[in-house]
Amino acid sequence: MSRVLVLSSDRQPLDPCHPARARQLLTAGKAAVFRRFPFTIILQTRTAAESRTHPHRLKLDPGSQTTGIAVVAEASGRGGVGGGTDPSRVADPRPAGQACPAMIRARTKPPTS
């Protein structure tokens, strides 16, 4: 998923936003393009002191020809080593032997003629 980097009016980094949100801010005149690669917008009126940010870290992917970058949220648990839930250990909320709703609908569907 792509994200757009955002800077406050005092050039401090804020949380990245979705490209659609960045388009809305640019169209409304509340932001301007700061840099094209990586695409970064700068907000016209909001400072870093007025904003709430979350911890992020920068990950580098050294490829054979180009180096990729990724901004990863620390608190979400995504992008790190380990963690997460093993799907085989998640309890099934249905009673034993009961089929999922999609299977029930498929069995009770009237035949087409």
N, C-alpha and C positions, 0 to 999 in steps of 0.2 A: 504494500500500500504506500502510495507516495504522499509525502507531506511537504508543506511549504514552511521554510524557516521564517520566523518573525522576530523583528527587533523593535524595541520601544523607541520613543522619540529621542531618548538619551543614549541610543545605540547599545542597550543592554539586551541580551537574548531573552526571549519569552518562549512559551510553549509553542511547538509547531502546530500548524492548523491544516485543515483539509483544503485542497486546491479550490473547491467551490466557495468556501468561506473567504479565501484570499481574493477570488474574483469579485465577490460581493463588496469587500472592503475597497478594492481598487476602483470599482465602478462608482461607489458612493463618495469617493474622494477622501476616505478616511485613512488610506495607506498609499504608498508609492513604491515602485520597484527600486530596491536598493542594489541588488546584484542579480545577474541573469543565471550564473552558474556558480554554486548551487543557487537555485531561484530563491531569493530572499526579499521579503517586503519589510518596509519600515512604517510603523504607525505614526500618524501625524500628531495625535493629541495625547496618547497614553504613555505614561512613564513607567519605569520598572517598579517604583514604589507603590503605584496604584494597582499593580497587577499581582495575581497569585500565580506562582510558577511551581512546577514539580521537578524533582531531580532527573536529569537525563545524562547519558554518556554517549560519547562518539565512538563508533566501532569502525575500524578500517578493514577492508577486504583486499589484500594485495593480489591482484590478478596477474596473469601472464603479460598482458599488454597495458591495462589501465588499472588504477586503484579505485575501488568503490568505497563510499562512505555511507554510514547509516547512523541515525540518531535513535537511541533506544531508551525508553522510559525505564527508570530504575525500579519504581514501585510496582509495576505491572507483572514482573516476573517473566516477561517474554524476552527472548534473545539471550538468556543466560544459560549456563551449563547446569543440568539437573533440574530439579523442581518439577512442578506440574503434578498431575494426577494420573495414575496408571488406569486406563479405561477398563481393564479387566478387574480392577478392585472396586469399581463404583457399583453400589447396590442398585439392583433393578427395582423400580418402584412398583411394578406389576406383580401380582401373585404368581407363584410358580405354575408354569404350563399355560398361562394366558398369552394369547398372541397380541401383537401390537395393533393399534386401530387400523392402520393401512391394510394389514393382512385380513382383518375382519371384513372391511369394506370390499376387498377383492373377492372374498368367498361369497358374500351375500348379494353381489351385484346380479341383477336379472340378466339372463342370456339375451343376446341380440339376435334378431331373426332377419 
